[in-house]
Amino acid sequence: MKNEAPHGPERRGFRHRLRELRVTLWTLIVPPSVWAVHFLFCYLWVAVSCAKLGAFPRFTTAFVIGTLVAEAIIVASGWIAWVQTHTPGDPAPHDQGTDIDRLRFLAVSTLLLAGLSFVAVIFTAVPALMLTDCR
Amino acid sequence: MSLHAQDDPALRAAQEERLRAVWKPPTGWFFRWTDTNNNQVGVWYTLTAFGFMLFAGVLAMIMRAQLAVPENDLVSPATFNQLFTLHGSMMMFLFAVPMFEAVSIILLPQLLGARDLPFPRLSAFGYWSFLIGGVFVTGSIFFNVAPDGGWFMYPPFTTRTDLSGLGADIWMLGLSFIEVSSVAAAVELIVGVLKCRPPGMRLNLMPLYAWYILVVAVMILFAFPPLIAGDVLFEMERLLGWPFFDQAKGGDPILWQHLFWIFGHPEVYIVFLPSIALFAMIVPTFARRHLLGYPWIVLAAVGTAFLSFGLWVHHMFTTGLPKISLAFFSAASEAVAIPTGIQIFAFIATLWAGRVVWSTPLLYVTGSLAIFVIGGLTGVMVAIAPFDWQAHDTYFIVAHLHYVLIGGTLIPLFGGLYYYWPLITGKKLSDRMGRTAFWFLFAGANLTFFPMHFSGLLGMPRRVFTYPAELGIGGLNLASTIGSWVFAAGVAIVCVDLALSPRRSKSPRNPWEAGTLEWLAHPDDEDWGIRSVPLIESRYPIWDQKDFVKKVDEGRFFLPDAEEGRRETIVTSVLDARPVQVVRLGGPSIKPMLTAIALGSVFILTTYHLYWAALVGAVVTLGMILLWLWTGTAEIPEKDCKPIGHGIELPLYISGASASGWWAMFITMMADATAFSGLVFGYYFFWTRHEHFPPSGVGLDGPGAFWPMVALAVSLAGWLMTIGARETNKRGMVGAARALLALGAVASLAAIGAGLAGPWLSGLAPKLHVYPAIVWTLVIWTTAHAGVGAIMQLYTLARSVAGKMTPKYDADVRNITVYQHFMALTAVVTYATIGLFPGAA
């Protein structure tokens, strides 16, 4: 837990509270679900704009904010998962049938999914930077 | 049952005698087919799917023979159309998906140390549906009426009855029926993985196969329903003339492509991930170590599942959608390579870090990975839209998809066959024949499909029955045909190997010295599944837990007995597998088979336009389902709890969110809601396609806002009354609960009338234009659900009156409340869409 050393006691308390958060299969799929919502939002936004208006407004505030919010949620869930992967207690390699190892497993998986989702959201956003019309 | 008691051999023998009696399969030439035990049903399922695979393979051989030389006339163009359509449809719907379900039905209980899956009769129903639907679709080719529109059945050629015959109906209705069985299997497998794990098998100790099964079953739940919605629209157009895909009347064939590929692309991963799941079992066994990167594999499975739903438009790059839309899907198609690559690297790393035993199954694994990677790389190529515009609908795509499916599904399944054959039969297959077959398959696949990349780039289109010599692709095609014979020889060697198996002697128990639970199976296997349900402390308990096999065999773990003469298994909690219930399982019964026959008759009779007979079949199906539920579910046990050993007592009846039945209802309704969202997507899709939507004119104006709002209010009243019935019943006010159920049923029935009144009274004419057609479809879907809701409410009322549901034993009312939640959501979306959206638009 070397990266916790510089922080004060309140900070440790906060991290401690994060580790107490209930982690389930539903929290595991938060990052990819955010990707899915963002993807659907982009697709529908463009499809409806092109069909109904014949053009889509580039860099609307909604698009920029939507993408930033999506990435923020993914980063937040990844960070919570990162803190949880550092729950002290059981020895490595953390593949035992204990509460802490189960938490660490779900946390690592959530963290990895957050990484993948973060990249995937960027992938989705890039075309809107490059392409400008509905052709 | 203390530890001490199990020391007594006489007690153990008595327990085994009781277990044997309870799990005794039915006998007799007919009644043996009424068995519901997973190890029987799973084997039938696997053999049937294998048979369909061989049949579809023969169709491919005929096609390759036709294409061996230019201008060949071995088969007519019409026959050729039927051959490739049936080949693709069978391999997808009758082999790849059912094979995954079949193998999982066999393996999953063994992997989870359960006696059976939670709903064995549902598995049997799924099997019989699959068999009937499969024979119906397959048999059509012998009458020259097989479907001939390609495996994706693109309208408008397939919806115009003057251009396509009975084959399109056979495809649509026969395969819809099989989709029902796939969703049934998905429900069974999800509940199995989440609720039937052995005590102690927390999520992080679950075999990776189970993780993949969970992910794939959830994917089925979201992928198949859009196709079912598409099938509904498709058949409405073919049978009733409602113009969903008819451009002249405001329809659009592109809608079908959307609905088909929202199913069709996840489908690729639905058939690929289970094979990767087999790798995840085979690789650690022969690397002699734990799989490296367990959470990375879970990431890969879950990540692939999500991303695979963002890829469907890459099958539609040439349909003229805006480039920016294509770019989104192209980006997601590239992103999916990340998780796919991760799992392959995890396997390579495990082999690298382990002490590899070069067995036959491992040979298949490595060989198929090589083939799959080639298919994956061409996949990355065609995910780039400009490249796809060149390669679309050419043999390059045929090469790509066969590399993916042969490397990602077929050869892994052969590897799995060699690995798991000893588990099923107690006998190993021949290593020599297995390796010979492998090299035939490997060489054959490459020789068949690698030249197709070039014939495609040289301009050979897909689905053509012949080609001119001047195109200069004769040599490439001849090579492909020769390769197909080499491949077929490999399959034939496997079949011979299987046929010789009965003459071979039994192999020792756990012949591969694997570490996972399924290898507890004994060569002279008993039908009870597992002698006692173990406490799990490791991912590889046979390797890591001391005296594990002995303790299981001597009944020293949980539930070593069947005192009450009932088939039972343990239900545990989702995250940590804490035991919560002993669930009584359905035994052999003829009802699943009869229900499947009745439901099959509905689909088959509709194909031949025998609507009254089909209606009779539907009524019989409903009656069978009610009889099945009434006699076989939510049974009140003779006592509240029973001991399972080690001082633990578990209830025999639970209801609500920890019960398997509640989960099954929830999961089924997720699939139902997904199908519904496909129809709603249709409505808004048509809105984007028209300048004025809804249109106006005679037969086009409606349904107004009044009746939809009445229908919505009445539907919500029925929902609230059901919730009220649940709450009053829980508090012991049985009379009030019954009154609320009766009133709820009245409200549901009134909602049917009010729902239909909108389009009916405004005279919406569904044959005229797509707008009235889609409004009618949404209303019919919603009112049909209200009708089912009324039947459920009346059923629950009858259960209460008959004393089969009480304040304490209230699973029925809790489960129908879940249905009503979804019903309320459906009503809100439908009536807001048809009643309020026209005003807003």
Chai-1 contact restraints between the chains, C-beta under 6 A:
chainA,res_idxA,chainB,res_idxB,connection_type,confidence,min_distance_angstrom,max_distance_angstrom,comment,restraint_id
A,P32,B,F306,contact,1.0,0.0,6.0,A-B,restraint_1
A,A36,B,F306,contact,1.0,0.0,6.0,A-B,restraint_2
A,F39,B,G310,contact,1.0,0.0,6.0,A-B,restraint_3
A,C42,B,F328,contact,1.0,0.0,6.0,A-B,restraint_4
A,Y43,B,F328,contact,1.0,0.0,6.0,A-B,restraint_5
A,V46,B,I324,contact,1.0,0.0,6.0,A-B,restraint_6
A,V46,B,S325,contact,1.0,0.0,6.0,A-B,restraint_7
A,A47,B,S325,contact,1.0,0.0,6.0,A-B,restraint_8
A,V48,B,T688,contact,1.0,0.0,6.0,A-B,restraint_9
A,C50,B,P322,contact,1.0,0.0,6.0,A-B,restraint_10
A,A51,B,T688,contact,1.0,0.0,6.0,A-B,restraint_11
A,G97,B,G200,contact,1.0,0.0,6.0,A-B,restraint_12
A,G97,B,R202,contact,1.0,0.0,6.0,A-B,restraint_13
A,G97,B,L205,contact,1.0,0.0,6.0,A-B,restraint_14
A,G97,B,E537,contact,1.0,0.0,6.0,A-B,restraint_15
A,D101,B,N204,contact,1.0,0.0,6.0,A-B,restraint_16
A,R102,B,R202,contact,1.0,0.0,6.0,A-B,restraint_17
A,R102,B,N204,contact,1.0,0.0,6.0,A-B,restraint_18
A,F105,B,N204,contact,1.0,0.0,6.0,A-B,restraint_19
A,F105,B,P295,contact,1.0,0.0,6.0,A-B,restraint_20
A,V108,B,P295,contact,1.0,0.0,6.0,A-B,restraint_21
A,S109,B,P295,contact,1.0,0.0,6.0,A-B,restraint_22
A,S109,B,V298,contact,1.0,0.0,6.0,A-B,restraint_23
A,S109,B,L299,contact,1.0,0.0,6.0,A-B,restraint_24
A,L112,B,L299,contact,1.0,0.0,6.0,A-B,restraint_25
A,L113,B,L299,contact,1.0,0.0,6.0,A-B,restraint_26
A,L113,B,G303,contact,1.0,0.0,6.0,A-B,restraint_27
A,L116,B,G303,contact,1.0,0.0,6.0,A-B,restraint_28
A,A120,B,A335,contact,1.0,0.0,6.0,A-B,restraint_29
A,F123,B,A331,contact,1.0,0.0,6.0,A-B,restraint_30
A,F123,B,A335,contact,1.0,0.0,6.0,A-B,restraint_31
A,T124,B,F328,contact,1.0,0.0,6.0,A-B,restraint_32
A,T124,B,A331,contact,1.0,0.0,6.0,A-B,restraint_33
A,P127,B,I324,contact,1.0,0.0,6.0,A-B,restraint_34
A,P127,B,A327,contact,1.0,0.0,6.0,A-B,restraint_35
A,P127,B,F328,contact,1.0,0.0,6.0,A-B,restraint_36
A,L131,B,K323,contact,1.0,0.0,6.0,A-B,restraint_37
A,L131,B,I324,contact,1.0,0.0,6.0,A-B,restraint_38
A,L131,B,A327,contact,1.0,0.0,6.0,A-B,restraint_39
A,C134,B,P322,contact,1.0,0.0,6.0,A-B,restraint_40
